[in-house]
Amino acid sequence: MTHKKRWYVTMTWENWPEDGAYGTIVEAVDEISAEAACANEMIAIRSNAKDHVKQWHMLDCFDVDRFIEKHKR
């Protein structure tokens, strides 16, 4: 069984900043799955998101817990 991690993902549309961006924390096994989970959230909350699937750009995607561990004070 593959362990899911928490990923921070931000995405934007081709015509940013007019249509804005979206950021979230998702649980996924890898970066590709995290990007897909973020996209699914975007589709669920934005009525026009499905029309812009090919125009999305991932900005950030990283393992949240690894980031926290690396940057502990």
C-alpha positions, 0 to 999 in steps of 0.5 A: 500500500502506498502512503498518501502525503499532504501536498500544497498545490497552486494552479493558475489559468493562462489568462492570469490574473484576470481569472485568478489562481487556486491553491489547496492542500490535498492528500495524494501519493505523488505529485501527479496525483496531487495536481489531479486532486487540485484540478478536481477541486477547481472543477468542483468550485468554479463553474467555468473550470472544466472549460479551461482544462488545457489552459491550467498551469501548475505553479507549486506542488510540494510535500507539506510535511517535508517542507515543515520538517526542513524549515523547523526553527 
